[in-house]
Amino acid sequence: QVQLVESGGGLVQPGGSLRLSCAVSGNIFSINSLGWYRQAPGKERELVAAISRDGWRNYADSVKGRFTISRDNAKNTVYLQMNSLKPGDTAVYYCNTYPSIGDFWGQGTQVTVSS
């Protein structure tokens, strides 16, 4: 089994930055790729960014050039650096494997972009 715990969300003004962290524990050796996902009110959950163990990255078009996903394999942690935040980025952010596995969804961390 794998546990993923997100942190780092909060309230930020448009144009601001936040860094999300996801601590991974459990049977981590079974994981190659990890992803950050988000779900805004009234919308379906969507992939924001993904990263493989050897550094391959993939981003949603809406965040390219603003968000950066990274991972520290020694710390079993994946990060999402979010810059130039917009109100449209407001959502609950989750980490999971990529592709996602239903059993691994956690509580997520709320990101609110508002003036």
Wavefront OBJ file of the C-alpha trace (Angstrom):
o trace
v 0.000 0.000 0.000
v 1.025 3.603 -0.608
v 0.193 6.736 1.338
v 0.405 10.239 -0.108
v -0.011 13.332 2.047
v -0.335 16.765 0.473
v 0.569 20.075 2.116
v 1.389 23.673 1.286
v -1.920 25.064 0.098
v -3.382 28.365 1.178
v -4.795 31.710 0.146
v -2.730 33.761 -2.277
v -3.335 36.859 -4.366
v -3.365 36.708 -8.158
v 0.185 36.714 -9.463
v 1.502 35.098 -6.302
v 3.273 31.799 -5.748
v 2.877 28.662 -3.681
v 4.819 25.424 -3.382
v 2.933 22.225 -2.708
v 4.562 19.137 -1.244
v 3.493 15.501 -1.348
v 5.123 13.043 1.035
v 5.041 9.467 -0.240
v 5.354 6.444 2.030
v 4.663 2.744 1.896
v 5.492 0.530 -1.052
v 7.206 3.336 -2.929
v 9.371 1.040 -5.008
v 6.306 0.146 -7.046
v 5.871 3.750 -8.158
v 7.463 5.113 -11.317
v 5.464 8.234 -12.076
v 3.670 10.655 -9.771
v 1.245 13.386 -10.618
v -0.460 16.454 -9.229
v -4.175 16.737 -9.917
v -6.771 19.351 -9.035
v -10.508 19.622 -8.714
v -12.306 22.937 -8.816
v -15.871 23.330 -7.541
v -18.346 21.885 -10.013
v -15.613 20.463 -12.236
v -14.037 17.070 -12.723
v -10.609 16.285 -11.354
v -7.877 16.954 -13.882
v -4.183 16.226 -14.246
v -2.002 19.265 -13.648
v 1.488 17.794 -14.008
v 3.281 14.448 -13.871
v 6.871 13.347 -13.414
v 8.601 10.006 -13.781
v 11.413 8.599 -11.690
v 13.972 9.554 -14.344
v 12.653 13.103 -14.742
v 10.195 12.974 -17.660
v 7.586 15.702 -17.149
v 4.158 16.449 -18.554
v 2.005 19.541 -17.949
v -1.547 20.584 -18.638
v -1.654 23.342 -21.237
v -3.267 25.695 -18.732
v -0.233 25.636 -16.417
v 2.696 25.358 -18.849
v 5.284 28.024 -18.152
v 3.820 28.789 -14.701
v 4.002 25.522 -12.757
v 7.002 23.241 -12.237
v 6.836 19.682 -10.924
v 9.880 18.132 -9.277
v 10.712 15.209 -7.034
v 13.311 14.339 -4.450
v 13.665 10.564 -4.560
v 15.849 10.548 -1.439
v 13.091 12.274 0.536
v 10.237 10.453 -1.221
v 8.627 13.796 -1.898
v 7.152 15.414 -4.995
v 6.691 19.165 -5.286
v 4.606 21.537 -7.358
v 5.959 25.071 -7.646
v 3.140 27.341 -8.758
v 3.935 30.842 -10.006
v 1.814 33.574 -11.575
v -1.270 32.104 -9.989
v -4.671 32.991 -11.390
v -8.167 32.796 -9.877
v -8.808 29.903 -12.275
v -6.162 27.884 -10.412
v -8.390 27.781 -7.331
v -9.027 24.133 -6.511
v -8.225 21.278 -4.172
v -4.877 19.853 -5.250
v -4.088 16.166 -4.882
v -1.103 13.981 -5.583
v -1.364 10.412 -6.778
v 0.454 8.003 -9.012
v 0.339 8.656 -12.742
v -1.881 7.219 -14.017
v -3.904 7.651 -10.867
v -5.072 4.828 -8.631
v -8.408 5.279 -6.926
v -7.340 3.844 -3.590
v -4.529 6.372 -3.237
v -6.515 9.621 -3.226
v -5.873 11.629 -0.067
v -7.506 14.693 1.432
v -5.757 17.118 -0.860
v -4.729 20.675 -0.080
v -6.850 23.730 -0.847
v -5.406 26.467 -3.035
v -7.407 29.677 -3.271
v -6.315 32.502 -5.534
v -8.204 35.660 -4.714
v -7.662 39.340 -4.053
l 1 2 3 4 5 6 7 8 9 10 11 12 13 14 15 16 17 18 19 20 21 22 23 24 25 26 27 28 29 30 31 32 33 34 35 36 37 38 39 40 41 42 43 44 45 46 47 48 49 50 51 52 53 54 55 56 57 58 59 60 61 62 63 64 65 66 67 68 69 70 71 72 73 74 75 76 77 78 79 80 81 82 83 84 85 86 87 88 89 90 91 92 93 94 95 96 97 98 99 100 101 102 103 104 105 106 107 108 109 110 111 112 113 114 115
